[in-house]
Structures are given as structure tokens and as C-alpha cells.
Amino acid sequence: MAADKARNLGIDILCCIGVMMLLCLQYIDAIGYFNEPVTSWATAAPIAWRMFCLSGAAVLSAGTGYILSSKKYSMGYFKIFIRLLYVYVICSAVAIAMRLTLLQEEMTYPEILQAFLRFKTTDTSSFAGMYFGILLAAPFLNAAIQGLPNRNARLLFLCLAAAFGTLQPILYIEGIYLLPEWCLGLFPVAAYVAGAYLKRYLKKRHIPVFLLVMLLLIAAETAIVTWTSLPEQKLFCPWLDSLAAFPAFGIALCMLGLFHSKKNGKSSVHRFFAGAAGGALAALLLGDPLIDISMAAVNERFPDPDLRYWVGLGVVPVLFILCCVLGLMLQLPLLGIRSLLRSAEAEAEEDDEDTPKKKRRKSDVSMPERVHTRPGRKLTASDPRHTIKVPVTEPETAVRMTQPTEELPPGVKEVELQPQPAAEAEPAPEPELPPEPPKPAYKPKHGADAEIPEEEPPASAEPRYQPTLEEILRMTPGEDE
């Protein structure tokens, strides 16, 4: 699993629980529970626990989709398969060695090669193959989900994937499956899409609702399996052994909702569970032979089959932790080889550089003295220190420096500033004249409806000429005339 700097603690714990559920399922098979007769409803509790463990594959796929939903296609992403292939080969070789030596099984060389190529080294290694397939398809599934236009389109895509991947074993009538067998291969894809969808759109954790739905699914599935098994006097159900059952898918989504959280962390607790979740592949490959080896001591100490059934609740977590530690120890040689290769590449790059043409390091560049000015004072052209410090990506050798008196931190240099021109004197503002007081309007004494303001002659008009009496008499024609 791709490691992130910030990890979601709840989802890492959920992935660990999913692997332990698969190991519990293998433990139930190892103690011979399938051979126990189903004679009454008293076997409902073991059947319910088995129903819960059947959803382990869906839990692991949904948790992987939750974590990897933001990954995009890149060559760096596919480099994680170098480590995963190394873990798979080493752990598979250790598992086959334990089967040949401790369990006294017989396998030919073609059978061993076939077990490596088809993920059949142990009974639980098929889940490791499913895990590889999900990781390879993750960038392309993310591109398909993110390329959809809106939330309704993504919900429709999830419903279609869930319908084809989970309803095939349920649609069973008189020995005939209504959907083709290839639909079973869509089960991990449906769980992955569900995890990516819930991470994007699930805002709050509705714990009571998720718990209620999960308990109802477990109770309904247990009742159906018990009712169909009583006439046969054995554990029987047409779709019981299929991991693509719809109830298992629903239980996985409820658990994802319970552990959902938007907060990521980098504490030691987060790193511990991130490492445990990364050891899931080793646990899937080594858990089955370790369970078979420990069954002799469990059967001898707990002869009661009912008690031996519930002892697995304590045995499986211990084996899971042991497998995770063993898987991390097997990766130490790979980590050492990778560190040696990286150091060798770094030394080769240093040797290939030409000594006189090497770039000057940031720590070797001499820096000028700092410029200190008073608040409000500007630098002028006459100041010999009119420089400013700016960050640079690479140090330059042709930068003109002044006399250095103090070194600056790496990534900072001084460049010259152009002198600022003197500001022009602004003209004095003209004084504003006080506004003239308004003149009173003419008000008639007899109550006119409207007020008529007094009209004043324009200032530019000249006074009209008034003739004298003599001029008027001269202009008047006389009687003699």
C-alpha cells in the first residue's frame, strides 16, 4: 500500500481488522466447524460470527479504495510494486517451506511454480492476488470516478458495480444462477468504488445508524442460513460460501462508516497502525500455515469444540501481529539494498561533475552587509549600500557584490535597486470661497398659491437711457409745423 505522510488512523485500523477477519475465517475452517451438524438454533451465534468474517474481503477492498481514491497515474505510483513483489516472493517461499517441512505436505516443482503464479501458495493467498489487482487498477478507477460530471453520476456508477458484483450469488433459483459468473470478479471493484465514494461525500459519522443497519444485516443473514441448514443437518446455503454476497458488502460499508474520519495525523500511533496495515500482505500469505501449525496445540488444550471456536478471538490477533513483524523483518534486506543503491548513485553523480565547472554552493556565496534604514527613510543613489535581499533558486556567480561583513542564510542574495526619482512639488491647493447666502423669495400678501421669486436683471445688461424734458419737447412736433 502506498505510504502517505499523513495517515488516517481509523482507516488503517479498519484494514487491519479486515485482514484479521479473513484469518478468523481460515481459523473457523481449520477447527472443522463445517463438519459440525446444525441441529438447532443454538448454532446461530457461531453462524453469525462466520457471517461477519465473510465480509473481510469487502472491508479490505473498501479501505483500500478509501486510502487510494486520490492517487493518479504516474510511474512513481507503480514503483511500490517492486516492494510488494519482493514481499510476495519471500513470504510465499517461507509459506511453502513451512508446508513442506512442518506440515509434511508433498508438492512437485511444477505445482510450486503454479502456486506462485496463480496465488495458490496458501488458502488465503488468493486475497493477496485480489489486493494486487486492486492496486494495479486504482489509478484507472480513480480516473473513471473523477471523470464523471456530478454526484448523481458517481452514485449510479456505484449502484451498477454493486448490483453486478454482489447480486450474482443471491439470484439463485433451482440450481441456476441468473447472472453470469464473470460478475463475481466485479466484487472487489464495487467495494473499492464504495470506499472512494464514501470518502468524498460522507460528511459525518452516524454511528447509531451504521450499527443498527449492520446488526440487522447480520441477523437476517444468520436467520436465512440457519433456516436453510436445519433440514440438511449441516451448514448449507447456496450463496453462503461466496464472498460477493450482498450482506457482506453492506456490512463492509457500515464498518467503513463507523471508522470514517476526515482527520489525518503523523503521530507515532498513526505510524504504528500504518505499518501494521502495510504488513497485511505478509499476514495474508503467512497466516494460513501458522494457523495450521498452531491447531495441534489449540485442539490439545481446548477439547471442547464450542470453546475452541471462540478461542480464535484471541489466537488470530496474536498471529496477525506475528505475521506483520515477520513481514517487516523480511523487508530489511530490501531496504538495505535500496539505501546502498541510492548512496552509490549519489556518489556517481558527484564524481561525474567537473571540479572547476561546479556550481557554487549556497553556503559558499559571500553576501554583503545588511542594509539598515530608519522608518520612513528611503534609499538614495548616493547610498553605496542600496541593495535588497531576494530569494533565489540557484546561486549565481556573476552577481556584483559589495564588501561582505555578514553572511546571509542559504537561498538569499542582494541585488541592486534603481534610485528613485525625486518627487515633484505639488502645487498649493486654491482656497475655496465661502458659498453666497441664499436670497429670500418674494411672498405676496394676498395668499397666492405659488411663490414668485424676484427676478433680477442680468449682471451684464446696461441701464436704459432716460431722455430729458428738453429732448422730449424737441422731439414733439409743434403746431406751427
MINULUM-432393 format. One record per atom (N, C-alpha, C): residue in three letters; x, y, z. Coordinates in steps of 0.2 Angstrom, whole numbers, plus 5000, padded with zeros to 4 digits. Example, Ala and Ser with C-alpha at 12.3 -4.5 7.8 and 13.67 -1.06 7.14 Angstrom:
# residues 2
ALA506649725039ALA506249785039ALA506649845039SER506449895035SER506849955036SER506450005039
# end
This chain:
# residues 481
MET500449945000MET500050005000MET500450065000ALA500250114996ALA500650174996ALA500650215002ALA501250235004ALA501350265011ALA501250335010ASP500850365014ASP500750445014ASP501050475020LYS501250535020LYS501550575026LYS501050575031ALA500450595030ALA499850595035ALA499450545034ARG499250505039ARG498850445038ARG498250455042ASN497750415040ASN497050415043ASN497050355048LEU497050375054LEU497150315059LEU496550265059GLY495950295058GLY495350245058GLY495350205052ILE495550225046ILE495550185041ILE496150125041ASP496650145044ASP497250105045ASP497050045049ILE496650065055ILE496450015059ILE495949965056LEU495449995052LEU494949955048LEU495349905043CYS495849925040CYS496249875036CYS496549825040CYS496749835046CYS497049785050CYS496449735052ILE495849765054ILE495349725056ILE495049675050GLY495149705044GLY494949665038GLY495349605037VAL496049615038VAL496449555037VAL496349505043MET496249535049MET496149485054MET495449445053MET494949475050MET494349445049MET494449385044LEU494849395039LEU495049345034LEU495449285038LEU495849305042LEU496249255046LEU495749215051CYS495249255054CYS494749215058CYS494349165054LEU494149185047LEU493849145043LEU494249075042GLN494849085041GLN495349025040GLN495348985046TYR495349015052TYR495348985058TYR494748945059ILE494148975057ILE493548935058ILE493548875053ASP493848875048ASP493948815043ASP494448765046ALA494948795049ALA495448745052ALA495248705058ILE494748735062ILE494548695068ILE493948645066GLY493748645059GLY493248595057GLY492548615059TYR492448675059TYR491748705060TYR491248675055PHE491448675049PHE491048655043PHE490748585044ASN491148545048ASN490848475049ASN490448465054GLU490348515058GLU489848515064GLU489148515062PRO488748475064PRO487948475062PRO487648535065VAL487148555061VAL486748605063VAL486048575065THR485948565071THR485348535074THR484848575077SER485048635079SER484548685082SER484748755081TRP484348805084TRP484548875083TRP485148895088ALA485348845092ALA485948865096ALA486548875092THR486648855086THR487148865082THR487148935079ALA486648975080ALA486549045077ALA487149085079ALA487449085085ALA487949135086ALA488649115082PRO488849055082PRO489449045078PRO489249055070ILE488649045068ILE488549065061ILE488549145060ALA488349175065ALA488349255064ALA489049275064TRP489449245068TRP490149265068TRP490549255062ARG490349195059ARG490549175052ARG490349225047MET489749245047MET489449295043MET489849355043PHE489949375049PHE490349445050PHE491049435047CYS491349375048CYS492049375045CYS492049365037LEU491549345034LEU491449335027LEU491549405024SER491449455027SER491449525024SER492149555025GLY492649515027GLY493349545027GLY493649565021ALA493549525015ALA493749545009ALA493449615007ALA492849625008ALA492549685006ALA492749745010VAL492949735017VAL493249785021VAL493849805019LEU494349755017LEU494949775014LEU494949815008SER494549795003SER494449824997SER494149894998ALA493649905002ALA493349975003ALA493950015007GLY494249995012GLY494850035015GLY495350055010THR495550005005THR496050025000THR495750084996GLY495150074994GLY494850124990GLY494850194993TYR494650195000TYR494650255004TYR495350285004ILE495850245005ILE496550275005ILE496850294998LEU496750264993LEU497050274987LEU496550314982SER496050344984SER495550374980SER495850434976SER496350464979SER496650524976SER497250514972LYS497450454971LYS498050434968LYS497950444960LYS498450464957LYS498350474949LYS498950434946TYR498850424939TYR499350384936TYR499950414935SER500550384938SER501150404937SER501650344938MET502250354935MET502750294936MET502950294943GLY502950344947GLY503150344954GLY502650294958TYR502050304956TYR501550254960TYR501650184959PHE501850164953PHE501950094951PHE502650064954LYS503050114956LYS503650084959LYS503550054966ILE502950064969ILE502850024975ILE502749944974PHE502649924968PHE502549854966PHE503249824966ILE503749854966ILE504449824967ILE504449794974ARG504249834979ARG504249814986ARG503749754987LEU503149764984LEU502649714985LEU502849654982LEU503149654976LEU503349584973LEU503849554977TYR504349594980TYR504849564984TYR504549534990VAL504049564993VAL503749534999VAL503349474997TYR502949474992TYR502649414990TYR503049354988VAL503649364985VAL504049314983VAL504349284990ILE504649324994ILE504949305000ILE504449265005CYS503849305006CYS503349275010CYS503049205008SER502949205001SER502749144998SER503249084999ALA503849104998ALA504349054998ALA504449025006VAL504349075011VAL504349055018VAL503749005019ALA503149025016ALA502548985017ALA502548915014ILE502848915008ILE502948845005ILE503448805009ALA503948835012ALA504448795016ALA504148775022MET503748815025MET503348785031MET502848735029ARG502548735024ARG502148675022ARG502448615020LEU503048625017LEU503448565016LEU503848535022THR504048575026THR504448545032THR504048535038LEU503648585040LEU503248575047LEU502648545046LEU502248555040LEU501648525039LEU501648455035GLN502248435033GLN502348375029GLN501948365023GLU501848425019GLU501448415013GLU501948395007GLU501748375002GLU502048354996GLU501848394990MET502348424987MET502248464981MET502848464977THR502648454970THR503148444965THR503348514963TYR503948524959TYR504148584957TYR503648624952PRO503348584947PRO502848624943PRO502248644948GLU502048614953GLU501548634957GLU501748694961ILE502348694963ILE502648754967ILE502648814962LEU502848804956LEU502848864951LEU502148884950GLN501648844949GLN500948864948GLN500648894954ALA500848874960ALA500648914966ALA500848984966PHE501548994964PHE501749064964PHE501349104959LEU501249084953LEU500949124948LEU500249134949ARG499849084952ARG499149084952ARG498949104959PHE499349134964PHE499249154970PHE498849094974LYS499149034974LYS498948974977LYS499448944982THR499848984985THR500348954989THR500048934996THR499548974998THR499148965004THR498348975002ASP497948955007ASP497248965006ASP497049045006THR497449085009THR497249155010THR497649195005SER498149165001SER498549204996SER498049224990SER497549194989SER497049224984SER496849294986PHE496749314992PHE496649384994PHE497249424992ALA497849404993ALA498349444991ALA498349454983GLY498149404979GLY498049424972GLY497549474971MET496949474975MET496449524974MET496749594976TYR497149594981TYR497449654983TYR497949684978PHE498349644974PHE498749664969PHE498349694963GLY497749654962GLY497349684956GLY497049754958ILE496849764964ILE496549824966ILE497049884965LEU497649864967LEU498249914967LEU498449934960LEU498449884955LEU498549894948LEU498049944945ALA497349924947ALA496849964944ALA496650024947ALA496950044953ALA496750104957ALA496850174953PRO497350184949PRO497350254945PRO496850254940PHE496650204937PHE496250204931PHE495450204934LEU495350174940LEU494750184943LEU494650254945ASN495150284948ASN495050344951ASN494950394945ALA495250384939ALA495150424933ALA494450424931ALA494150364931ALA493450354929ALA492950384934ILE493150384940ILE492650414945ILE492750484945GLN493350514945GLN493350584944GLN493150614938GLY493150574932GLY492950604926GLY492150614925LEU491750584930LEU491050584930LEU490850654932PRO490350684929PRO490150754930PRO489950774937ASN489550734940ASN489250754946ASN489150704951ARG488850714957ARG488750664962ARG488250614960ASN487750624956ASN487250584954ASN487550524949ALA488050554945ALA488350504940ALA488750454944ARG489150484949ARG489550434953ARG489150384957LEU488550404960LEU488150364963LEU487850304959LEU487650324953LEU487450274948LEU487950224946PHE488650254945PHE489150204944PHE489250154950LEU489250184956LEU489250134962LEU488750084962CYS488150104961CYS487550064961CYS487650004956LEU487850024950LEU487949974944LEU488449924946ALA489049944949ALA489549904951ALA489349854956ALA488949884961ALA488749844967ALA488249794965ALA487849814960ALA487249764958ALA487649704954PHE488049714950PHE488349664946PHE488849624950GLY489149654955GLY489649624959GLY489449584965THR488849604967THR488549564974THR487949524973LEU487549544968LEU486849504967LEU486949434963GLN487549424960GLN487549364957GLN487449304961PRO487749294967PRO487649234971PRO486949234974ILE486649284975ILE485949284978ILE485449264973LEU485449294967LEU484949274961LEU485049204959TYR484849154963TYR484949084963TYR484249044963ILE484049014958ILE483448984958ILE483548914955GLU483348864959GLU483448794957GLU484048774954GLY484648794957GLY485248774954GLY485548814948ILE485148864947ILE485348904941ILE485448984943TYR486049004942TYR486249074943TYR485949124937LEU485649174939LEU485349214934LEU485849264931LEU486349274934LEU486949324931LEU487549284930PRO487949294925PRO488549264923PRO489049264929GLU489549214928GLU490049204933GLU490549264933TRP490649294928TRP491149344927TRP490949404932CYS490249414934CYS490049464938CYS490449464945LEU490649404947LEU490949394954LEU491649434954GLY491949444948GLY492549474948GLY492449554949LEU491849574949LEU491749644950LEU491649664957PHE491649614961PHE491549624969PHE492149674972PRO492749654971PRO493249704974PRO493249774971VAL493049774964VAL492949844961VAL492349884964ALA491849844966ALA491249884969ALA491449904976ALA491749864979ALA491949884986ALA492449944986TYR492949944981TYR493450004980TYR493050064978VAL492550064974VAL492150124972VAL491750144978ALA491550104982ALA491150124988ALA491550164993GLY492150134994GLY492650174998GLY492850244996ALA492950244989ALA493150314986ALA492550364987TYR491950334986TYR491350374986TYR491150404993LEU491250354998LEU491150375005LEU491650425007LYS492250425005LYS492750475007LYS492550545004ARG492250544998ARG492150604995ARG491550644998TYR491050605000TYR490350635001TYR490150615008LEU490450575012LEU490250565019LEU490450615023LYS490050655026LYS490250715030LYS490350695037LYS489850665040LYS489850645047LYS489750575049ARG489950555054ARG489850485056ARG489250475060HIS488750445057HIS488150425060HIS488250355064ILE488550355069ILE488750285072ILE488050245074PRO487550275077PRO486950235079PRO486650205072VAL486650245067VAL486350215061VAL486750155058PHE487350165057PHE487850115055PHE487750055059LEU487750065065LEU487750005070LEU487149965069LEU486550005068LEU485949965068LEU485849935061VAL486049965056VAL486049935049VAL486449865049MET487049875052MET487549815052MET487249755056LEU486949775062LEU486649715066LEU486049685062LEU485649725059LEU485049695055LEU485349655049LEU485849675046LEU486149635040LEU486349565043ILE486749565049ILE487049505052ILE486449465054ALA485949495057ALA485349445060ALA485049415054ALA484849455049ALA484449425043ALA484849375040GLU485549385039GLU485949335035GLU485949275040THR486049275046THR486149225051THR485449185051ALA484849215051ALA484249185051ALA484149145044ILE484349165039ILE484249135032ILE484649075032VAL485349085034VAL485749025034VAL485548965039THR485348985045THR485148935049THR484548895047TRP484048935044TRP483448905042TRP483548855036THR484048875032THR484148835026THR484648775028SER484948775033SER485448725036SER485148675040LEU484548685043LEU484248645048LEU483948575044PRO483648585039PRO483448525035PRO484048475033GLU484548505031GLU485148465029GLU485648445034GLN485448465041GLN485948445046GLN486648465045LYS486748515042LYS487448535041LYS487448615039LEU487948645038LEU488048715036LEU487948715029PHE487348745027PHE487148735020PHE486848805018CYS487048825012CYS486648885009CYS486948895002PRO486548904997PRO486848914990PRO487348964989TRP487249024993TRP487649084992TRP488049094998LEU488149045003LEU488549055009LEU489249065008ASP489549025004ASP490249025003ASP490549084998SER490049114995SER490349174990SER490449234994LEU491049264993LEU491249324996LEU490949384993ALA490549374987ALA490249434984ALA489449444986ALA489349414992ALA488649414994ALA488449494996PHE487849514995PHE487649574996PHE487649595003PRO487449555008PRO487549565015PRO488249585017ALA488749545015ALA489449555016ALA489649625014PHE489449645008PHE489549715005PHE489249765010GLY488649755012GLY488349805016GLY488649815023ILE488949755026ILE489249755032ILE489949795031ALA490249785026ALA490849825025ALA490749895024LEU490249925021LEU490049995021LEU489950025027CYS489549985031CYS489350005038CYS490050015042MET490449965042MET491149975046MET491550035043LEU491550045037LEU491850105034LEU491550165037GLY490950175037GLY490550225040GLY490750235048LEU490850185051LEU491050185058LEU491750215059PHE492150195055PHE492850215056PHE493050275052HIS492550305048HIS492650365044HIS492850425048SER493350465046SER493650525049SER493950565044LYS493850635044LYS494250675040LYS494850695042LYS495050675048LYS495750705051LYS496250655050ASN496850675048ASN497450645047ASN497950665052GLY498450615053GLY498950635058GLY499650605057LYS500150625060LYS500850605059LYS501150575066SER500750565071SER501050545077SER501250475077SER501550455082SER501850385082SER501350325082VAL500750345085VAL500150295084VAL499950285077HIS499950345073HIS499750335066HIS500250295063ARG500950305064ARG501450275060ARG501450195062PHE501250185068PHE501250115070PHE500650075066PHE500050105066PHE499550065063PHE499650075055ALA499950125053ALA500150125046ALA500650065044GLY501150055048GLY501549995047GLY501149925048ALA500749925052ALA500349865053ALA499849855047ALA499549905044ALA499149895038ALA499649885032GLY500249905032GLY500749885027GLY500949815027GLY500949785033GLY501049715034GLY500449665032ALA499949695029ALA499349655028ALA499549595023LEU499949615018LEU500149565013LEU500549505016ALA500949525020ALA501349465024ALA500849425028ALA500349455031ALA499949425035ALA499449375031LEU499249395025LEU498849355021LEU499249295018LEU499849305017LEU500249245015LEU500549205020LEU500649225026LEU500949185031LEU500449165037GLY499849195037GLY499349175042GLY499149105041ASP498949085035ASP498649015035ASP499148965037PRO499748955035PRO500248905038PRO500348915045LEU500348975048LEU500448975055LEU499848955059ILE499248965056ILE498648945060ILE498648865059ASP498848835054ASP498848765053ASP499348735058ILE499948765059ILE500448745064ILE500148745071SER499848805073SER499648815080SER498948775081MET498648745077MET498048705078MET498148645083ALA498748615082ALA498848555086ALA498848575094ALA499148625095ALA499148655102ALA498548675104VAL498148705100VAL497448735102VAL496948675103ASN496948625099ASN496548565100ASN496748525106GLU497348525108GLU497548485114GLU497348525120ARG497348585120ARG497248625126ARG496448635127PHE496148645121PHE495448655122PHE495048605118PRO494848545121PRO494548495118PRO493848505116ASP493548555120ASP492848575118ASP492748615112PRO492348585107PRO492348625100PRO492048695101ASP491548705105ASP491248765106ASP491748815109LEU492048795114LEU492548835117LEU493148855112ARG493348805109ARG493848815104ARG493748865098TYR493048865097TYR492848915092TYR492948985094TRP492849005100TRP492849065102TRP493549085104VAL494049035105VAL494749045107VAL495049085101GLY494849075095GLY495149115089GLY495149185090LEU494649215094LEU494649285095LEU495249315098GLY495649265102GLY496249285105GLY496849265101VAL496749205097VAL497349175094VAL497449215087VAL496949235084VAL497049275077VAL497449335078PRO497249385083PRO497649445083PRO498349435085VAL498549385089VAL499249375090VAL499649345084LEU499249305080LEU499649285074LEU499649335069PHE499149385069PHE499249445064PHE499849485066ILE499949495072ILE500449545074ILE501149505073LEU501149445074LEU501749405072LEU501949405065CYS501449395061CYS501549395054CYS501749465051CYS501449525054CYS501649585052CYS502449605054VAL502649575060VAL503349585062VAL503749545058LEU503549485056LEU503949445052LEU504049475045GLY503449505042GLY503549535036GLY503949595036LEU503949635041LEU504449695041LEU505149675042MET505249615045MET505949595046MET506249565039LEU505749535035LEU505949515028LEU506149565024GLN505849625025GLN505949685021GLN506649725022LEU506949705028LEU507549745030LEU508149735024PRO508249675021PRO508749675016PRO508549715010LEU507949715008LEU507749765003LEU507849835004LEU507749855010LEU507849925012LEU508549945012GLY508949895015GLY509749905014GLY509949905007ILE509749865003ILE509949864996ILE509749934993ARG509149954994ARG508950024991ARG509350074994SER509550075000SER509950135003SER510650135000LEU510950074999LEU511550064996LEU511550094988LEU511050074985LEU510950094978LEU510950174978ARG510550204982ARG510450274982ARG511150304984SER511450284989SER512150314990SER512650304985ALA512650244981ALA513050234976ALA512950284970GLU512250294969GLU512050344963GLU512250414965ALA512250434971ALA512450504974ALA513150514973GLU513550464975GLU514250464974GLU514450464966ALA514150434962ALA514250434955ALA514150504952GLU513650534954GLU513450594952GLU513950654954GLU514250644960GLU514750694962GLU515350684958ASP515550614957ASP516150604953ASP516150634946ASP515550624943ASP515450644936ASP515550724935GLU515450764940GLU515450834940GLU516250854939ASP516250904934ASP516950934933ASP517050984939THR517650974942THR517851024948THR517851094946PRO518151114941PRO518251194940PRO517551214938LYS517051174935LYS516451204932LYS515851184937LYS516051164943LYS515451154948LYS515151224950LYS514551214951LYS514151274953LYS514351294960ARG514351354961ARG514551374968ARG513951364973ARG514051334978ARG513551314983ARG513251374987LYS512651374989LYS512351424993LYS512751454999SER513051405002SER513451425008SER514151455007ASP514351445000ASP515051474999ASP514951544996VAL514351564994VAL514251634991VAL514351684997SER514851734996SER514851785001SER514351845000MET514051865005MET513451915005MET513751975007PRO513452035005PRO513652095008PRO513252115014GLU513452165017GLU513152185024GLU512452205023ARG512052195028ARG511352215028ARG511252295028VAL510752305025VAL510552375024VAL510052395030HIS510252445034HIS509852465039HIS509652545038THR508952555038THR508752625037THR508252635042ARG508152705043ARG507652725048ARG506952715045PRO506452705049PRO505752705047PRO505552765043GLY505352755037GLY505152815033GLY505652845029ARG506252825029ARG506852845026ARG506952805019LYS507052835014LYS507152795008LYS507952795006LEU508052745002LEU508752734999LEU508852784993THR509452814993THR509552864988THR510152834984ALA510252864978ALA510852844974ALA511552854977SER511552904981SER512252914984SER512352864990ASP511952824992ASP512052774997ASP512352714994PRO513052704996PRO513352644992PRO513052574994ARG512552574999ARG512352505001ARG511652504998HIS511452534993HIS510752524991HIS510652464987THR510552404991THR510452344989THR509852314993ILE509552264990ILE509052224994ILE509152154993LYS508852114998LYS508952044998LYS508352004995VAL508451964990VAL507951924987VAL508051854987PRO507551804988PRO507751734987PRO507851714980VAL508351664979VAL508451644973VAL508451564973THR508351534967THR508351464967THR509051434966GLU509451464963GLU510151444962GLU510651504963PRO511151494966PRO511651544967PRO511951564960GLU512051634959GLU512451654953GLU513151674955THR513551664950THR514251684951THR514451754949ALA514051784944ALA514151844941ALA513751904944VAL513651894950VAL513251944954VAL513751994957ARG513652064956ARG514152114959ARG513952124966MET514452114970MET514352114977MET514752174980THR514552194986THR514952244990THR515352214995GLN515652254999GLN516152225004GLN515752185009PRO515852115009PRO515452075014PRO515652085021THR515152095025THR515352095033THR514952045037GLU514452015033GLU514051965037GLU513651915032GLU513751855033GLU513451805028GLU512651795030LEU512351795024LEU511551785024LEU511451705024PRO510851685026PRO510651615025PRO510651595018PRO510651535017PRO510651505010PRO510051525006GLY510151535000GLY509551554996GLY509351624996VAL509851664998VAL509651744998VAL510251774995LYS510151824991LYS510651864988LYS510451934988GLU510951984986GLU510752054986GLU510852074979VAL510352114977VAL510352144970VAL510252224971GLU510452254966GLU510452324966GLU509752354964LEU509652404967LEU508952444966LEU509152504962GLN508652524958GLN508752584954GLN508552644959PRO508952694958PRO508752754963PRO508052784961GLN507752804966GLN507052834965GLN507152904963PRO506752924958PRO506753004956PRO506453044962ALA506753104962ALA506453154967ALA505753164966ALA505353164971ALA504653184970ALA504553254968GLU504153274963GLU503953344961GLU503553374966ALA503653444967ALA503253484972ALA502553494970GLU502153474974GLU501453484972GLU501153554973PRO500753584968PRO500553654969PRO500153664975ALA500153724978ALA499753734983ALA498953734981PRO498553704985PRO497853704983PRO497553774984GLU497153794979GLU496753854979GLU496253864985PRO496253914988PRO495753924994PRO495053924991GLU494653894994GLU493953894992GLU493553954995LEU493153984991LEU492754044993LEU492154014996PRO491954055001PRO491354035005PRO490654045001PRO490253995001PRO489654004997PRO489254064999GLU488854094994GLU488454154995GLU487854134999PRO487554175003PRO486954165007PRO486354165002PRO485854125003PRO485354124998PRO484854185000LYS484554214994LYS484154274995LYS483454244996PRO483054295000PRO482354275002PRO481954274996ALA481454234995ALA480954234989ALA480454284991TYR480154314986TYR479554354986TYR478954324988LYS478554344994LYS477954314996LYS477454374996PRO476854354992PRO476354404991PRO475954404997LYS475654464998LYS475254475005LYS474554445004HIS474254434998HIS473554414997HIS473554334997GLY474054304999GLY473954224999GLY473954194992ALA474454214988ALA474554174981ALA474754104982ASP474554064977ASP474653994978ASP475353974977ALA475754014973ALA476454004972ALA476854064974GLU477454044976GLU477854104977GLU478254124971ILE478254184970ILE478654204964ILE479254244966PRO479854214964PRO480454244966PRO480554304963GLU480954354965GLU481154414962GLU481654404957GLU481454434951GLU481954424945GLU482454484945GLU482954474945GLU483554524944GLU483754524937PRO483954584935PRO484254594929PRO484954564928PRO485054534923PRO485754504922PRO486254554923ALA486854534926ALA487354574928ALA487654614922SER487654584916SER487954604910SER487554664907ALA486854664908ALA486454714904ALA486654784907GLU486654844902GLU486754914903GLU486154944905PRO486154994909PRO485455034911PRO485255074905ARG484555074904ARG484255104899ARG484255184899TYR484355214893TYR484455284893TYR483855324894GLN483855374899GLN483255414900GLN483255484897PRO482855504892PRO482955574889PRO482655624894THR482955684893THR482755744897THR482155774894LEU481855824898LEU481255864896LEU481355904889GLU481955934889GLU482055974883GLU482155934877GLU482455874878GLU482455824872GLU481755804870ILE481355794875ILE480655764873ILE480255824869LEU480355884872LEU480055944868LEU480255954861ARG480955944860ARG481155944854ARG480955894849MET480855834852MET480655784848MET479855784846THR479455824850THR478755834849THR478655884844PRO478255874838PRO478155924833PRO477755974836GLY477856034834GLY477456094836GLY476856104832GLU476456154834GLU475856164830GLU475956204823ASP476556244824ASP476656284818ASP476856234812GLU477256184814GLU477456144809GLU476856104806
# end
